[in-house]
């Protein structure tokens, strides 16, 4: 996130204005940039989590399809 933020502030003002605060809105480009970066991070973290769960299940000799309900996960493997 730090690198994304640093890169953002290197953009020309015209490019940054695409993320500027709109009238009557409480979000400005800082929150928008953070949210987009966080969403990307969360998606990648989820992929890693699913990968690890599958490998753990395989090592334990458990069907990975049974783990989401056991772990109360909404995503199916």
C-alpha positions as CSV (number, residue, x, y, z in Angstrom):
1,X,0.0,0.0,0.0
2,X,2.9,2.3,0.8
3,X,4.3,1.9,-2.7
4,X,0.9,2.5,-4.3
5,X,0.5,5.7,-2.3
6,X,3.9,6.9,-3.2
7,X,3.3,6.2,-6.9
8,X,0.0,7.9,-6.8
9,X,1.5,11.2,-5.6
10,X,4.0,11.1,-8.5
11,X,1.1,11.4,-11.0
12,X,0.3,14.7,-12.6
13,X,-2.4,16.7,-10.9
14,X,-4.8,16.0,-13.8
15,X,-4.5,12.3,-13.2
16,X,-5.0,12.7,-9.4
17,X,-8.1,14.8,-10.0
18,X,-9.9,11.7,-11.3
19,X,-9.9,10.5,-7.6
20,X,-10.7,13.9,-6.1
21,X,-13.5,14.5,-3.6
22,X,-16.8,15.0,-5.3
23,X,-19.2,17.7,-4.0
24,X,-21.3,16.4,-1.1
25,X,-19.1,13.3,-0.7
26,X,-17.0,12.5,2.3
27,X,-14.5,10.3,0.4
28,X,-11.6,11.9,-1.4
29,X,-8.7,10.3,-3.4
30,X,-6.9,9.1,-0.3
31,X,-9.8,6.9,0.8
32,X,-10.4,5.7,-2.8
33,X,-6.8,4.8,-3.3
34,X,-6.6,3.0,0.0
35,X,-9.9,1.1,-0.6
36,X,-8.8,-0.1,-4.1
37,X,-5.4,-1.2,-2.7
38,X,-7.0,-2.9,0.3
39,X,-9.5,-4.7,-2.0
40,X,-6.7,-6.0,-4.1
41,X,-4.7,-7.1,-1.1
42,X,-7.8,-8.8,0.4
43,X,-8.4,-10.7,-2.8
44,X,-4.8,-11.9,-3.0
45,X,-4.8,-12.9,0.7
46,X,-8.0,-14.9,0.2
47,X,-6.3,-16.8,-2.6
48,X,-3.3,-17.6,-0.4
49,X,-5.6,-18.7,2.4
50,X,-7.5,-21.1,0.1
51,X,-4.2,-22.5,-1.2
52,X,-2.9,-23.1,2.3
53,X,-6.2,-24.7,3.4
54,X,-6.1,-27.1,0.5
55,X,-2.5,-28.1,1.2
56,X,-3.3,-28.6,4.9
57,X,-6.2,-30.8,4.1
58,X,-4.1,-32.8,1.7
59,X,-1.5,-33.4,4.3
60,X,-4.1,-34.4,6.8
61,X,-5.8,-36.7,4.4
62,X,-9.0,-34.7,4.6
63,X,-11.3,-33.8,1.6
64,X,-10.7,-30.1,1.1
65,X,-14.3,-29.6,0.1
66,X,-15.3,-30.4,3.7
67,X,-13.1,-27.7,5.2
68,X,-15.2,-24.6,4.4
69,X,-18.1,-25.7,6.4
70,X,-15.9,-26.9,9.2
71,X,-14.0,-23.6,9.3
72,X,-17.3,-21.6,8.7
73,X,-16.0,-20.3,5.4
74,X,-18.5,-19.0,2.8
75,X,-16.2,-19.7,-0.1
76,X,-16.0,-23.2,-1.5
77,X,-12.7,-24.7,-2.3
